[in-house]
Amino acid sequence: MTVSEYATKFEDLCRFSPHYNTMETEEDKCVKFENGLRPDIKQLIGFSEIRN
């Protein structure tokens, strides 16, 4: 699965979780997204600490 496909699937599934549908939990959502990436990809973006 590509990162783009993963991102699309992640967003599709997040709409079913009330926890991830507020602005206050945007950082939690970013962390959850990063944790679901393959380890090799996660390592490449891990230094960026994307949070929004």
C-alpha positions in Angstrom: 0.0 0.0 0.0 1.4 3.4 -0.9 1.4 6.3 1.6 -1.3 8.0 -0.5 -3.5 4.9 -0.3 -2.8 4.6 3.4 -3.7 8.3 4.0 -7.0 7.9 2.1 -7.9 4.8 4.0 -6.9 6.4 7.3 -9.2 9.4 6.7 -12.0 7.2 5.6 -11.8 5.2 8.8 -11.2 8.2 11.1 -14.7 9.5 10.3 -16.1 6.6 12.3 -14.1 7.6 15.4 -15.6 10.6 17.3 -12.2 11.0 19.1 -10.4 11.9 15.9 -13.0 14.3 14.6 -12.2 17.4 16.6 -9.5 20.1 16.2 -8.3 19.4 19.8 -7.3 15.9 18.8 -5.5 16.8 15.6 -2.1 16.0 17.1 -3.4 12.6 18.4 -4.6 11.9 14.9 -1.2 12.7 13.4 0.5 10.4 15.9 -1.9 7.6 15.1 -1.3 8.1 11.4 2.5 8.0 11.8 2.3 4.9 14.0 0.5 3.0 11.3 3.1 3.6 8.7 5.7 1.0 7.7 8.8 1.3 9.9 11.0 2.3 6.9 8.7 5.1 5.9 8.0 6.1 9.5 11.8 6.5 10.1 12.0 8.8 7.1 9.3 11.2 8.2 9.8 10.7 12.0 12.3 13.6 12.2 9.6 16.0 10.7 7.2 15.5 13.6 4.2 16.4 11.5 1.3 17.4 13.7 -1.3 19.0 11.4 
